[in-house]
Amino acid sequence: MKLSTKGRYAVMALADLAARQTQKPVPLAAIAASQNISQEYLEQLFARLRRAGLVESVRGPGGGYRLSRRPEDIFIIDIIRAADEPLKVTRCADGDGVQGCQNGEACITHELWSSLSRQICNFLSHITLDDVIHRRNLALAAEVRRAGSAGSREASEYCAQRCPHQGEAESV
């Protein structure tokens, strides 16, 4: 699976912010020190997270960032999407298609990796930041939400866009 530090660090930083359980803004320096991530890198990530509506910034003395929604309302796929992180397992240039796969044709293992990519996307669209910070059984939490269709609508659209055969993932 191709998930660079951008997506992982964004999830780590928001989990750190959520775990602090405070309405007071948290300085990026505190998150950087806690997670051992460069503050400059976090500044770039938090600009994206703010534009996506996941965090709010507070300027001035005592300023920093806080979550714009409750942790139970923020899905992991939304964080990864906000970080503008591609979520794919195939080597195809277009994510789930065949462009660049093998001479414009699907390679012999294409459906295997494509299905795995859809499963990962679907799983992350049913896991909340709250699940992560409370160290819940993530597979169970995802299954319960999937059964109740309580995933992120925005995340489902993202998965459908990134993984055009999203409906097939349910039967795999």
N, C-alpha and C positions, 0 to 999 in steps of 0.2 A: 504494500500500500504506500502510496506517495502522500506523506503528510510531513511537511517540513517543520522546522522549529517555530515558524510563524503561528500555525494553528495550535501546536502544543503549548507554546508560551502564552498564547491568549487565554487558553483554558486554565492553565496554571495560575495566571495573574488574576482572573476573575474568581477562581476558586479561593484564592488567598483573600481577595476583597470580601467575598461572601462569608468566609469563615470568621472574619473579624466581627460580624454581626453588629455593625454600628451604623448610625445614620450620619455620623461625622465623616467628612471627607478624609480619605486616606492618601497621604503623599505617595507619589510614585517611588520615591527613594525608599520608603518603608517596604513596599512590595518588591522592589528590586533587591533589597538586602535579604528579605525573607526567602525569596525564590531563587536567588543567585542568578539574576537576569540583569543585563545592562540596562541602566535607566534610560539611556538614549534609545535603545531598541523598544523599550516599553512605551516611550513617548510616541513613537511611530504607531505601535499597535493600538494604544489608547485613542489616538486620533481616529482610527478606523472604527473602533468599538463605540466611540461617542457618536460618530456619523450614523452608525447602525442603530442608535438608540438604546444600547445596552448599558452605557454608563453616562453619568453627568459629571461635568467638571465644575469645580468651585475655585475661583481665583482669589488671590490675596493671602494674607496671613491666615494660617489654619486651613488653607485650601488643599485641594487634591481631587480625588475621584470617589464616587460612590455608585452603587448599582442604581439604575433607573427603574428597575422592576424587582420584584421579590425573586429570590433564587429559585423558587419552585416554578416560576414563570419564564425562566431562561433555559432554553434547550441547548445542549452542547453543539449540535449542528449549527445553530444560529451564531454561536461564537466563532466556529470555524469558518462559516460563510462570511461573517463580518471581517475576519482577518484576511479575506479574499484568498482563502486556501483551497486549491483544487483537491478534491477527494476522489481518487481513482486508483485502481489497482492495475488496469490494463496499460499497455504502452501506446495505445491509440492516441493520436493527436487530438481527437475530438471527444475524449473521455470514454464514452460507452459505444461509440461507433466503430468503424473499421478503418477510418482514414489513418494511414501511417501504421497500421497493424502489420500487414505483410503484403506488400505490393498491391494495396487497395483491397485486399481480401481479408476476411477474418482468419486469424491463425487457428490452429487446431485446438488451442486451449483458451480461445477468446471467451467462450460462454462461461467457462469456469471462473475466470478472473472478473468478468463482467457481473456475474451473479454475486460473487463475493463483495464487489464494490457496492452493489445495491443493498446487500444485507448490512454492511457497515453503515451506510448512509441511513438506512431505515432504523437501525439500532440507535445511532446517535441522535436521531430526531425524536426519540422517546425517552432520552435520559436528560434529567434536569441538573442544573448546577447544585440544587439542593440535594439531589441523590448523591452526587459526588462528595460534597462536603460532609455529609452524614454517613459516608462510607456504607451505603446500602448495597444490597445484593443487586447489582446493576442489571444483570440478565433478567431477574425477576421483575424489577421495576419497569423495564422496557416491555416485558411481556404483558404485564398488567395494563399499562397505558395503551399498548397496541390493541389489546382485547377490548378496551373501552374507547378506543379511537381518540384518546386524549393527548395526542402528540401535537407538535407545533404545526399549524396550518401553513405558516410561512416556510417551515423546514420541509414539509411534505412537498410543497411546490418546488423548493430548491432541489430536493432529491429527484423529483420527476424531471426537472430540467437537466440535472447532471447525470441522471440514470434513467433514460427514457423508458425502460421496461420495468419501472418501479413495481407495478402490479404483480409481475412475475416473481418478485422477491418473496412475496408472502407464501407462495407454494413451493419454494425451493427447500 
